[in-house]
Structures are given as C-alpha cells and as structure tokens.
C-alpha cells in the first residue's frame, strides 16, 4: 500500500549554476518537511523551493522530478 510522501526539492542555480532541481529531503510528514525548510532554507528566494507530493514509491518520485525538469531528470 502506497502512502503519501513529501519531497523537498531546491533549485540551486545560485550555487551550482546549472538551474536543476535537487532532492534535499523527504518524509511522510509534511510538517517535518516544513521544519527543514524553516531551519535550513529560511533565506531561500521564493520559487527556489518546492514540495512534491507523491506516493512513496521511488518511481513516483522520479516521475515527479522528470515532470518538474521538463522530462530531462534521470
């Protein structure tokens, strides 16, 4: 049985220069993901951070990342 899973992704263009989205954290608790944002990404510009909501299978997370990256994420 799949559960809802929350994945924190951050566009680190200002760090790496590539503008790709990177997975930073994942949890079954949205509140926990929001806590990580508050603790670690509080000064990030709006639009640089997203929370993906998927089922907890790796395939679902990969598909969400591909969609976010316009089909180019692997």
C-alpha positions in Angstrom: 0.0 0.0 0.0 1.4 3.4 -1.0 1.4 6.3 1.4 1.7 10.0 0.6 5.3 11.1 0.6 6.6 14.7 0.6 9.9 15.5 -1.1 11.7 18.8 -0.7 13.4 19.9 -3.8 15.6 23.0 -4.2 16.7 24.8 -7.3 20.3 25.6 -6.5 21.2 27.6 -9.6 22.9 30.2 -7.4 25.2 27.5 -6.0 25.9 25.3 -9.0 24.9 27.5 -11.9 23.0 24.7 -13.6 19.5 25.5 -12.5 18.5 21.9 -11.9 16.2 20.8 -9.1 17.9 18.7 -6.4 16.2 16.5 -3.9 17.1 17.7 -0.4 14.8 15.8 2.0 11.8 13.5 2.1 9.3 12.5 4.7 5.9 11.1 5.2 5.2 14.2 7.3 4.6 17.5 5.6 5.2 19.3 8.9 8.7 17.7 9.1 9.5 19.0 5.6 8.3 22.5 6.5 10.5 22.3 9.6 13.6 21.5 7.4 12.7 24.5 5.2 12.4 26.7 8.2 15.7 25.5 9.7 17.9 25.2 6.6 16.3 27.1 3.7 14.7 30.1 5.5 16.6 32.6 3.4 16.0 31.0 0.0 14.1 33.1 -2.6 10.5 32.2 -3.2 10.3 29.9 -6.2 13.6 28.2 -5.4 11.9 25.6 -3.1 9.1 23.2 -3.9 7.5 20.3 -2.0 6.5 17.4 -4.3 3.6 15.3 -3.1 3.6 11.8 -4.5 3.1 8.2 -3.4 6.1 6.8 -1.6 7.4 4.6 -4.4 10.7 5.7 -6.0 9.1 5.5 -9.4 6.5 8.1 -8.4 9.2 10.4 -7.0 11.3 10.0 -10.2 8.3 10.8 -12.4 7.5 14.0 -10.4 11.1 15.1 -10.8 11.1 14.4 -14.6 7.9 16.4 -14.9 9.5 19.3 -12.9 12.6 19.2 -15.1 10.6 19.0 -18.3 11.4 15.4 -18.9 15.2 15.8 -18.5 15.7 14.4 -15.0 17.2 10.9 -14.6 
